Amino acid sequence: MKGRILVTGFEPFGGDDVNPSGDVLSMLEGMEISGYKVMTALLPVEWGTVKDRLEALIREVQPVVILSLGLAAGRPEISVEKVAINYTSESKDNAGVVPADRTIIEGAPDGYFTTLPAEKIVEEVRAEGIPARLSLSAGAYLCNYAFFCASHLTKQAGGETRVGFIHIPATPEMVAKRKNSVPSMEINRIKRAVEISLRVTVKSFQNVGDKEGF
Protein backbone atom coordinates (compact mmCIF):
# COMPACT_ATOMS: atom_id res chain seq x y z
CA MET A 1 0.00 0.00 0.00
CA LYS A 2 1.14 3.54 -0.81
CA GLY A 3 -0.51 4.99 2.27
CA ARG A 4 -3.74 5.36 4.20
CA ILE A 5 -6.91 7.39 3.80
CA LEU A 6 -9.00 8.22 6.86
CA VAL A 7 -12.77 8.61 6.48
CA THR A 8 -14.81 9.64 9.51
CA GLY A 9 -18.53 9.82 10.20
CA PHE A 10 -20.71 10.69 13.17
CA GLU A 11 -22.94 8.90 15.64
CA PRO A 12 -26.70 9.62 15.53
CA PHE A 13 -27.84 12.95 16.96
CA GLY A 14 -30.81 15.28 17.12
CA GLY A 15 -33.32 12.57 17.97
CA ASP A 16 -32.48 10.25 15.07
CA ASP A 17 -31.49 6.67 15.87
CA VAL A 18 -29.25 6.38 12.79
CA ASN A 19 -26.74 8.58 10.99
CA PRO A 20 -25.81 7.66 7.41
CA SER A 21 -22.45 9.40 7.77
CA GLY A 22 -21.58 6.70 10.29
CA ASP A 23 -23.52 3.89 8.66
CA VAL A 24 -21.61 4.21 5.37
CA LEU A 25 -18.26 3.65 7.09
CA SER A 26 -18.59 -0.14 7.16
CA MET A 27 -19.08 -0.06 3.38
CA LEU A 28 -15.82 1.85 2.93
CA GLU A 29 -13.56 0.17 5.50
CA GLY A 30 -10.63 -1.63 3.87
CA MET A 31 -11.38 -0.37 0.36
CA GLU A 32 -8.37 0.27 -1.87
CA ILE A 33 -8.29 3.56 -3.76
CA SER A 34 -5.49 3.65 -6.33
CA GLY A 35 -3.14 1.86 -3.97
CA TYR A 36 -4.24 3.65 -0.79
CA LYS A 37 -6.10 1.80 1.96
CA VAL A 38 -9.26 3.33 3.40
CA MET A 39 -9.57 3.27 7.18
CA THR A 40 -12.67 4.56 8.96
CA ALA A 41 -13.59 5.93 12.36
CA LEU A 42 -16.87 6.85 14.02
CA LEU A 43 -16.78 10.16 15.87
CA PRO A 44 -18.90 11.07 18.90
CA VAL A 45 -21.18 14.11 18.67
CA GLU A 46 -19.36 15.79 21.53
CA TRP A 47 -17.48 19.08 21.68
CA GLY A 48 -13.84 18.65 22.65
CA THR A 49 -13.92 14.87 22.41
CA VAL A 50 -13.90 15.09 18.61
CA LYS A 51 -10.66 17.09 18.60
CA ASP A 52 -8.95 14.62 20.93
CA ARG A 53 -10.18 11.67 18.87
CA LEU A 54 -8.99 13.21 15.60
CA GLU A 55 -5.60 14.01 17.09
CA ALA A 56 -5.19 10.38 18.18
CA LEU A 57 -6.36 9.06 14.81
CA ILE A 58 -3.94 11.28 12.89
CA ARG A 59 -1.04 9.97 15.00
CA GLU A 60 -2.18 6.36 14.63
CA VAL A 61 -3.22 6.25 10.98
CA GLN A 62 -0.89 8.90 9.52
CA PRO A 63 -3.30 9.46 6.64
CA VAL A 64 -2.50 11.18 3.36
CA VAL A 65 -6.17 12.19 3.12
CA ILE A 66 -8.79 12.89 5.78
CA LEU A 67 -12.36 13.03 4.51
CA SER A 68 -14.97 13.62 7.18
CA LEU A 69 -18.66 13.00 6.54
CA GLY A 70 -21.67 14.51 8.26
CA LEU A 71 -25.43 14.47 7.96
CA ALA A 72 -27.27 17.52 6.60
CA ALA A 73 -30.89 16.36 6.69
CA GLY A 74 -32.81 18.69 4.42
CA ARG A 75 -30.10 19.11 1.80
CA PRO A 76 -31.01 17.26 -1.40
CA GLU A 77 -27.50 16.51 -2.66
CA ILE A 78 -23.91 15.69 -1.80
CA SER A 79 -22.46 18.94 -0.43
CA VAL A 80 -18.70 19.27 -0.80
CA GLU A 81 -17.62 21.87 1.74
CA LYS A 82 -15.13 24.55 0.75
CA VAL A 83 -14.26 26.18 4.08
CA ALA A 84 -14.12 25.46 7.82
CA ILE A 85 -14.46 28.39 10.24
CA ASN A 86 -13.01 28.89 13.71
CA TYR A 87 -16.42 29.27 15.33
CA THR A 88 -18.93 27.21 17.27
CA SER A 89 -22.65 27.63 17.77
CA GLU A 90 -24.30 27.66 21.18
CA SER A 91 -25.75 24.20 20.59
CA LYS A 92 -25.85 21.18 22.88
CA ASP A 93 -23.98 18.06 21.88
CA ASN A 94 -25.10 14.51 22.66
CA ALA A 95 -23.76 14.88 26.20
CA GLY A 96 -25.83 18.02 26.75
CA VAL A 97 -22.75 20.26 26.69
CA VAL A 98 -22.72 23.76 25.18
CA PRO A 99 -19.20 25.04 24.39
CA ALA A 100 -18.15 27.89 26.66
CA ASP A 101 -16.27 29.74 23.91
CA ARG A 102 -17.34 30.59 20.40
CA THR A 103 -13.78 30.08 19.13
CA ILE A 104 -12.77 26.48 18.40
CA ILE A 105 -9.02 26.99 18.83
CA GLU A 106 -7.70 30.22 20.31
CA GLY A 107 -4.96 31.76 18.16
CA ALA A 108 -5.78 29.61 15.12
CA PRO A 109 -6.74 31.19 11.78
CA ASP A 110 -10.31 32.37 11.23
CA GLY A 111 -10.77 29.62 8.67
CA TYR A 112 -9.21 26.94 6.51
CA PHE A 113 -10.03 26.12 2.91
CA THR A 114 -10.34 22.46 2.00
CA THR A 115 -7.23 20.96 0.47
CA LEU A 116 -9.31 18.50 -1.54
CA PRO A 117 -10.13 19.35 -5.19
CA ALA A 118 -13.69 20.30 -4.24
CA GLU A 119 -14.85 21.65 -7.59
CA LYS A 120 -13.52 18.62 -9.47
CA ILE A 121 -15.17 16.28 -6.96
CA VAL A 122 -18.54 17.96 -7.56
CA GLU A 123 -18.04 17.67 -11.31
CA GLU A 124 -17.17 13.96 -11.20
CA VAL A 125 -19.93 13.02 -8.76
CA ARG A 126 -22.48 14.78 -10.97
CA ALA A 127 -21.08 12.96 -14.02
CA GLU A 128 -22.05 9.72 -12.26
CA GLY A 129 -25.65 10.96 -12.08
CA ILE A 130 -25.51 11.77 -8.36
CA PRO A 131 -26.69 15.26 -7.32
CA ALA A 132 -23.81 17.29 -5.86
CA ARG A 133 -22.84 20.89 -5.27
CA LEU A 134 -20.12 23.04 -3.77
CA SER A 135 -21.05 24.43 -0.36
CA LEU A 136 -19.56 27.51 1.28
CA SER A 137 -20.93 26.77 4.76
CA ALA A 138 -20.32 23.69 6.87
CA GLY A 139 -22.42 25.28 9.60
CA ALA A 140 -21.20 25.87 13.15
CA TYR A 141 -21.98 22.54 14.82
CA LEU A 142 -19.87 19.39 15.14
CA CYS A 143 -19.41 18.97 11.38
CA ASN A 144 -17.64 22.29 11.02
CA TYR A 145 -15.85 21.61 14.32
CA ALA A 146 -14.40 18.32 13.01
CA PHE A 147 -13.48 19.90 9.67
CA PHE A 148 -11.68 22.80 11.36
CA CYS A 149 -9.90 20.64 13.93
CA ALA A 150 -8.63 18.19 11.28
CA SER A 151 -7.44 21.10 9.13
CA HIS A 152 -5.63 22.77 12.02
CA LEU A 153 -4.07 19.60 13.41
CA THR A 154 -2.67 18.59 10.02
CA LYS A 155 -1.45 22.13 9.35
CA GLN A 156 0.40 22.11 12.66
CA ALA A 157 1.94 18.76 11.72
CA GLY A 158 3.35 20.11 8.46
CA GLY A 159 0.33 20.39 6.21
CA GLU A 160 1.01 17.38 3.96
CA THR A 161 -2.33 15.66 4.65
CA ARG A 162 -5.26 16.67 2.41
CA VAL A 163 -8.38 17.49 4.43
CA GLY A 164 -12.01 17.91 3.42
CA PHE A 165 -15.60 17.52 4.51
CA ILE A 166 -18.75 16.31 2.75
CA HIS A 167 -22.31 16.71 3.99
CA ILE A 168 -24.68 13.96 2.91
CA PRO A 169 -28.49 13.84 2.77
CA ALA A 170 -30.78 11.76 4.93
CA THR A 171 -31.59 8.25 3.70
CA PRO A 172 -35.12 7.14 2.72
CA GLU A 173 -35.29 4.98 5.87
CA MET A 174 -34.68 8.06 8.02
CA VAL A 175 -37.29 10.10 6.19
CA ALA A 176 -39.87 7.33 6.58
CA LYS A 177 -39.65 7.74 10.36
CA ARG A 178 -40.17 11.51 10.29
CA LYS A 179 -43.41 13.45 10.39
CA ASN A 180 -42.12 15.99 7.88
CA SER A 181 -40.65 14.93 4.56
CA VAL A 182 -37.12 15.97 3.54
CA PRO A 183 -34.99 15.03 0.52
CA SER A 184 -33.21 11.71 0.73
CA MET A 185 -30.53 9.62 -1.00
CA GLU A 186 -29.93 5.88 -0.97
CA ILE A 187 -26.91 4.79 1.09
CA ASN A 188 -25.35 3.02 -1.93
CA ARG A 189 -25.34 6.29 -3.89
CA ILE A 190 -23.81 8.08 -0.91
CA LYS A 191 -21.10 5.42 -0.73
CA ARG A 192 -20.45 5.77 -4.46
CA ALA A 193 -20.15 9.56 -4.14
CA VAL A 194 -17.58 9.17 -1.36
CA GLU A 195 -15.63 6.64 -3.40
CA ILE A 196 -15.54 9.02 -6.39
CA SER A 197 -14.45 11.86 -4.11
CA LEU A 198 -11.51 9.82 -2.84
CA ARG A 199 -10.47 8.68 -6.30
CA VAL A 200 -10.53 12.26 -7.60
CA THR A 201 -8.49 13.41 -4.61
CA VAL A 202 -5.82 10.72 -4.97
CA LYS A 203 -5.59 11.37 -8.69
CA SER A 204 -5.05 15.08 -8.06
CA PHE A 205 -1.93 14.61 -5.95
CA GLN A 206 -0.63 11.65 -7.94
CA ASN A 207 -0.71 13.86 -11.04
CA VAL A 208 1.23 16.56 -9.18
CA GLY A 209 3.78 13.97 -8.12
CA ASP A 210 4.16 12.76 -11.71
CA LYS A 211 4.77 16.29 -12.94
CA GLU A 212 7.36 16.93 -10.23
CA GLY A 213 9.12 13.63 -10.89
CA PHE A 214 8.24 11.91 -7.63
ROLOGU-826751 format. One record per residue (C-alpha): x, y, z; chain; residue number from 1; residue in three letters. Coordinates in steps of 0.05 Angstrom, whole numbers, plus 5000, padded with zeros to 4 digits. Each point is the difference from the previous one (the first is absolute). Example, Ala and Ser with C-alpha at 12.3 -4.5 7.8 and 13.67 -1.06 7.14 Angstrom:
5246; 4910; 5156; A; 1; Ala
5027; 5069; 4987; A; 2; Ser
***
This chain:
5000; 5000; 5000; A; 1; Met
5023; 5071; 4984; A; 2; Lys
4967; 5029; 5061; A; 3; Gly
4935; 5007; 5039; A; 4; Arg
4937; 5041; 4992; A; 5; Ile
4958; 5016; 5061; A; 6; Leu
4925; 5008; 4993; A; 7; Val
4959; 5021; 5060; A; 8; Thr
4925; 5003; 5014; A; 9; Gly
4957; 5018; 5059; A; 10; Phe
4955; 4964; 5050; A; 11; Glu
4925; 5014; 4998; A; 12; Pro
4977; 5067; 5028; A; 13; Phe
4941; 5047; 5003; A; 14; Gly
4950; 4945; 5017; A; 15; Gly
5016; 4954; 4942; A; 16; Asp
5020; 4928; 5016; A; 17; Asp
5045; 4995; 4939; A; 18; Val
5050; 5044; 4964; A; 19; Asn
5019; 4981; 4928; A; 20; Pro
5067; 5035; 5007; A; 21; Ser
5017; 4946; 5051; A; 22; Gly
4962; 4944; 4967; A; 23; Asp
5038; 5006; 4934; A; 24; Val
5067; 4989; 5035; A; 25; Leu
4993; 4924; 5001; A; 26; Ser
4990; 5002; 4925; A; 27; Met
5066; 5038; 4991; A; 28; Leu
5045; 4966; 5051; A; 29; Glu
5058; 4964; 4967; A; 30; Gly
4985; 5026; 4930; A; 31; Met
5061; 5012; 4956; A; 32; Glu
5001; 5066; 4962; A; 33; Ile
5056; 5002; 4948; A; 34; Ser
5047; 4964; 5048; A; 35; Gly
4978; 5036; 5063; A; 36; Tyr
4963; 4963; 5055; A; 37; Lys
4937; 5031; 5029; A; 38; Val
4994; 4998; 5076; A; 39; Met
4938; 5026; 5035; A; 40; Thr
4981; 5028; 5068; A; 41; Ala
4935; 5018; 5033; A; 42; Leu
5001; 5066; 5037; A; 43; Leu
4958; 5018; 5061; A; 44; Pro
4954; 5061; 4995; A; 45; Val
5037; 5034; 5058; A; 46; Glu
5037; 5066; 5003; A; 47; Trp
5073; 4991; 5019; A; 48; Gly
4999; 4924; 4995; A; 49; Thr
5000; 5005; 4924; A; 50; Val
5065; 5040; 5000; A; 51; Lys
5034; 4950; 5047; A; 52; Asp
4975; 4941; 4958; A; 53; Arg
5024; 5031; 4935; A; 54; Leu
5068; 5016; 5030; A; 55; Glu
5008; 4928; 5022; A; 56; Ala
4977; 4973; 4932; A; 57; Leu
5048; 5045; 4962; A; 58; Ile
5058; 4973; 5042; A; 59; Arg
4977; 4928; 4993; A; 60; Glu
4980; 4998; 4927; A; 61; Val
5046; 5053; 4970; A; 62; Gln
4952; 5011; 4943; A; 63; Pro
5016; 5035; 4934; A; 64; Val
4927; 5020; 4995; A; 65; Val
4947; 5014; 5054; A; 66; Ile
4929; 5003; 4974; A; 67; Leu
4948; 5011; 5054; A; 68; Ser
4926; 4988; 4987; A; 69; Leu
4940; 5030; 5034; A; 70; Gly
4924; 4999; 4994; A; 71; Leu
4964; 5061; 4973; A; 72; Ala
4927; 4977; 5002; A; 73; Ala
4962; 5047; 4954; A; 74; Gly
5054; 5008; 4948; A; 75; Arg
4982; 4963; 4936; A; 76; Pro
5070; 4985; 4975; A; 77; Glu
5072; 4984; 5017; A; 78; Ile
5029; 5065; 5027; A; 79; Ser
5075; 5006; 4993; A; 80; Val
5022; 5052; 5051; A; 81; Glu
5049; 5054; 4980; A; 82; Lys
5018; 5033; 5067; A; 83; Val
5003; 4985; 5074; A; 84; Ala
4993; 5059; 5049; A; 85; Ile
5029; 5010; 5069; A; 86; Asn
4932; 5007; 5033; A; 87; Tyr
4949; 4959; 5038; A; 88; Thr
4926; 5009; 5010; A; 89; Ser
4967; 5000; 5069; A; 90; Glu
4971; 4931; 4988; A; 91; Ser
4998; 4940; 5046; A; 92; Lys
5037; 4937; 4980; A; 93; Asp
4978; 4929; 5015; A; 94; Asn
5027; 5008; 5071; A; 95; Ala
4958; 5062; 5011; A; 96; Gly
5062; 5045; 4999; A; 97; Val
5001; 5070; 4970; A; 98; Val
5070; 5026; 4984; A; 99; Pro
5021; 5057; 5045; A; 100; Ala
5038; 5037; 4945; A; 101; Asp
4978; 5017; 4930; A; 102; Arg
5071; 4990; 4975; A; 103; Thr
5021; 4928; 4985; A; 104; Ile
5075; 5010; 5009; A; 105; Ile
5026; 5064; 5029; A; 106; Glu
5055; 5031; 4957; A; 107; Gly
4983; 4957; 4939; A; 108; Ala
4981; 5032; 4934; A; 109; Pro
4929; 5023; 4989; A; 110; Asp
4991; 4945; 4948; A; 111; Gly
5031; 4947; 4957; A; 112; Tyr
4983; 4983; 4928; A; 113; Phe
4994; 4927; 4982; A; 114; Thr
5062; 4970; 4969; A; 115; Thr
4959; 4951; 4960; A; 116; Leu
4983; 5017; 4927; A; 117; Pro
4929; 5019; 5019; A; 118; Ala
4977; 5027; 4933; A; 119; Glu
5027; 4939; 4963; A; 120; Lys
4967; 4954; 5050; A; 121; Ile
4932; 5033; 4988; A; 122; Val
5010; 4994; 4925; A; 123; Glu
5018; 4926; 5002; A; 124; Glu
4944; 4981; 5049; A; 125; Val
4949; 5036; 4956; A; 126; Arg
5028; 4963; 4939; A; 127; Ala
4981; 4935; 5035; A; 128; Glu
4928; 5025; 5003; A; 129; Gly
5003; 5016; 5075; A; 130; Ile
4976; 5070; 5021; A; 131; Pro
5058; 5041; 5029; A; 132; Ala
5019; 5072; 5012; A; 133; Arg
5055; 5043; 5030; A; 134; Leu
4981; 5028; 5068; A; 135; Ser
5030; 5061; 5033; A; 136; Leu
4972; 4985; 5069; A; 137; Ser
5013; 4939; 5042; A; 138; Ala
4958; 5032; 5055; A; 139; Gly
5024; 5011; 5071; A; 140; Ala
4984; 4934; 5033; A; 141; Tyr
5043; 4937; 5007; A; 142; Leu
5009; 4991; 4925; A; 143; Cys
5035; 5067; 4992; A; 144; Asn
5036; 4986; 5066; A; 145; Tyr
5029; 4934; 4974; A; 146; Ala
5018; 5032; 4933; A; 147; Phe
5036; 5058; 5034; A; 148; Phe
5036; 4957; 5052; A; 149; Cys
5025; 4951; 4947; A; 150; Ala
5024; 5058; 4957; A; 151; Ser
5036; 5033; 5057; A; 152; His
5032; 4937; 5028; A; 153; Leu
5028; 4980; 4932; A; 154; Thr
5024; 5071; 4987; A; 155; Lys
5037; 4999; 5066; A; 156; Gln
5031; 4933; 4981; A; 157; Ala
5028; 5027; 4935; A; 158; Gly
4940; 5006; 4955; A; 159; Gly
5013; 4940; 4955; A; 160; Glu
4933; 4965; 5014; A; 161; Thr
4942; 5020; 4955; A; 162; Arg
4937; 5017; 5041; A; 163; Val
4928; 5008; 4979; A; 164; Gly
4928; 4992; 5022; A; 165; Phe
4937; 4976; 4965; A; 166; Ile
4929; 5008; 5025; A; 167; His
4952; 4945; 4978; A; 168; Ile
4924; 4998; 4997; A; 169; Pro
4954; 4958; 5044; A; 170; Ala
4984; 4930; 4975; A; 171; Thr
4930; 4978; 4980; A; 172; Pro
4996; 4957; 5063; A; 173; Glu
5012; 5061; 5043; A; 174; Met
4948; 5041; 4964; A; 175; Val
4949; 4945; 5008; A; 176; Ala
5004; 5008; 5075; A; 177; Lys
4990; 5075; 4999; A; 178; Arg
4935; 5039; 5002; A; 179; Lys
5026; 5051; 4950; A; 180; Asn
5029; 4979; 4933; A; 181; Ser
5071; 5020; 4980; A; 182; Val
5042; 4982; 4939; A; 183; Pro
5036; 4933; 5005; A; 184; Ser
5053; 4958; 4965; A; 185; Met
5012; 4926; 5001; A; 186; Glu
5061; 4978; 5041; A; 187; Ile
5031; 4964; 4939; A; 188; Asn
5000; 5066; 4961; A; 189; Arg
5031; 5036; 5060; A; 190; Ile
5054; 4946; 5003; A; 191; Lys
5013; 5007; 4926; A; 192; Arg
5006; 5076; 5006; A; 193; Ala
5051; 4992; 5056; A; 194; Val
5039; 4950; 4959; A; 195; Glu
5002; 5047; 4940; A; 196; Ile
5022; 5057; 5046; A; 197; Ser
5059; 4959; 5025; A; 198; Leu
5021; 4978; 4931; A; 199; Arg
4998; 5071; 4974; A; 200; Val
5041; 5023; 5060; A; 201; Thr
5054; 4946; 4993; A; 202; Val
5004; 5013; 4925; A; 203; Lys
5011; 5075; 5013; A; 204; Ser
5062; 4990; 5042; A; 205; Phe
5026; 4941; 4960; A; 206; Gln
4999; 5044; 4938; A; 207; Asn
5039; 5054; 5037; A; 208; Val
5051; 4948; 5022; A; 209; Gly
5007; 4976; 4928; A; 210; Asp
5012; 5071; 4975; A; 211; Lys
5052; 5013; 5054; A; 212; Glu
5035; 4934; 4987; A; 213; Gly
4983; 4965; 5065; A; 214; Phe
***
